[in-house]
Amino acid sequence: MLATQLELQSVSRDGRPWQPSYLLAIDPETCIGCGRCFKVCGRSVMDLKGVTEDGELVDLDGDDEIERKIMTVADPGACIGCAACSRVCPKGCQTHGSA
């Protein structure tokens, strides 16, 4: 019974098959912190963080000196698998997959 319900959820509005592709990770070495992915996501899945000279992730509103900014996965459970974030990412730094 549960398998049938999951199959029904994997179709578009007009009945075409659709497989969600959930955000699993963002490569901190590749991400440039441009924020494009953040802007297209209406689910607050990601958050922009600062990276200190020591490589530590910090909030941007703190007093820490940051070397650069990167996007992080803040709430993976909120992702609906639309993969809009990967389509706008200029660096291809995101990993997506099935639940």
N, C-alpha and C positions, 0 to 999 in steps of 0.2 A: 504494500500500500504506500509506504513512504517513498519508494523508488519512483512510483508513478507520479507522485506529487512533485518530486524534484525534476522529472522530465518535463512536466507541464510548465515549470518555472523557467525552463531553458528555451523559450521561444519568444520571438518579438511580438509586438502587438498584432501584427497581421499573420502570425503563425509560423514565420520562418524560424528555423533552428538558430539558436544563439548560445554561445558558450561564454560565460563570464570569465574574465581574466583579471584576477585580483592583484593589487599591488602587494608584493612580498618584501621588497627591499629597494633601497636607493644606494648606489655606490658612492660613498663619501669622497672617493678620490677623483671621480669623474664629474660629479655634480658641481655646477658653477653658481648655484643659489640664485638663479635668475627669477624664480617665482612663477614662471609660466604654468607649471603643473598645479601650483597652489591656487592660482586664479581660476582654472577651469574646474576644480573640484569643489562641489557644493556640499561636501560631506565632512569637511574638516579632518581628512585622513592624514594630511601632512602638516608639518610645522617648520618654519625657517629658524635655524639655529646659527650661532656663531661658533667658529672654531678658533681656539686660542693658539698661541705660539707652541704650546705643549701638546696640541692635538685634542684638547678637552672640549666637549660640546657645552656651550653655555647659552642661556637665554639672551636675546638681543637687548633687553631692557636693563641688563645688569651693568656694573661698572667695569667689567673685564674688557681688556683690550683684545680685539679679535683680528685674526689674520685674514679670514674670509668667511663667507656665509655658505651654508649648505642646507638643503631640504632634508628632513628626516620623516620617517613614518611615525606619526604620533598616535594614531588610533586605527590600526589595521582592521579591526572588526567593523568599522564604519564603511569600509570600501564595498561598493556594489558591483565591482568588476567591469565597469564601462570602458576602462583603459584610455579615457580621454587624456589623462595626464601623460601617458607615453606618446601619444600622437603630437603633443606640443613640445615635448622635451628636445632641445637642440643637441643634446649630448648622448641621448640613448642610455642614460645611467640607471634606469629603473628595471627591476626584474618583476615580471608578472607570471601568474600561474593559476591553477585551479585551487579550490579550497581544500 
